[in-house]
Amino acid sequence: MTLLRSLLFQLAFYCMTILFMLLYLPLLPFLSRRGLWRGLVVPWSRTTSFLLRVIAGTKVEIKGRENIPEGPLLIASKHQSAWETIALLPLFSDPAFILKRELMWLPIFGWYAAKAQMIPINRGTRTKALKAMTLRAREELAKGRQILIFPEGTRRPAGAPPAYKFGVSHLYSAFGVPCLPVALNSGLYWPRNALIRRPGTIRVEVLPVIPPGLKREVFFERLQGDIETASDRLVAMGRAELGMPSDPTPQAV
């Protein structure tokens, strides 16, 4: 039954996504970035969450919304699933994702990403990429936007050892803005590289901000500690809900 519901959700999700993109495509040249956000991105995200709940039986619980400050902000989120690239969007007023450059080359999706002024990064040239990313992110912060980054760079299975990159410390030091850590357990319910969507409750915790001005090493240790401690707790809650072993060997799912 779970597999069938997962297949139905996937079908509904892709049909809904294509419909949204095609409906707004003729308007794309005339929409502002904020108009695109309010008119397309947020409704698309909320519709995805609705379909996930109704079809797959996967609910969402988000705590800590009161910790989100106004103004320019660096958001550092745990990354276990494609889910957070969709469902976290309505939490923020005007975020800019840091994403791999190749996504900007995709037909239609890349056009929308460019209109939303997302920040592409070329992973093949580390030094140049970091410099270009910093410059673009600084420009977006000057507009009052929030920069969203996944410090591990790619999705990690729920419970896998952390693999944080020091790029987030560079951005924190360069920008002088607060950093908002986000913990979650989405990988248990929407695992990477897998079709299955498990019923239950995806839990997210928006943690207290880390103020600007800390030394890079201190910030890095605090960020990783804050996110991993909360995420481990949320993963343990999810495993108990799903009837999984409490401390299994992480699976690359």
C-alpha positions, 0 to 999 in steps of 0.5 A: 500500500505504501508503494502504491501511495508513493507512486500516486503521489509521484504522478500527482506531484509531477503533473501538478508541477508541469501544470504550474510551470506551463500556466505561468510560462507566458507570464514569466517575462512580465513577473517580478521576482517577488510576484513569481514567489507569491504567485507560483513558488509558494502555492506550488510548495504548499500544494506539494505538502498537501498532496504529500499529506493526502496521498502518501499520509506524510504530515509536517510539523515545524517548530521554532518559526519564532526564531526566524528574524527579519532582514538579511540572513544566512540560513543553514539547513540539514539536507537529507532529502529533496523535500526541504528544497520544496517545503521549507520555501514558505517559511521565508519571505524572499530566499535565494538558494545556492544551487549547482550551476547545472540546474540553471541549464535545465529547460523551463526550470532553469528559466524560473530559477534565473527569474527567482535570482537563485545563486548558481555555483560551479563545483568544478572550480572551488576557489573561483566558485567560492569567490563568485558565490560570495559576490552574488550572495552579498548582492542578494543580501543587500536587497534584504533577502535570505541566503539558504545553503546546505552546509554539507553540499549534498543530501546525506542519509538520515543518521549518516555521519555529518560532512559539513563543508567550510564554505558556510563558515566563509560566508558567515564570516564574509557577510556579518549577518546572523545564521539560522540553523535548521534541523530535520528528519525528512530523509526517513520519509522522503529518502534520497534516490528512492521512490518510497514516501513513508506515512508519518510526520516529517519534523523540522526545528528552526533553531535559535540564530547564531549571532554574527561576529564569532570566529570561523572555527567557533561558528563552524563547531557551533553550527554543526553541533546545533544542527546535528544534536537536534537532527539526531533527536528528530531522526530518533523520534522518526525511527520510533514512529516508523518502528525502525531500529533506534541506531541502525547502520546508515543506509545510502537510500 
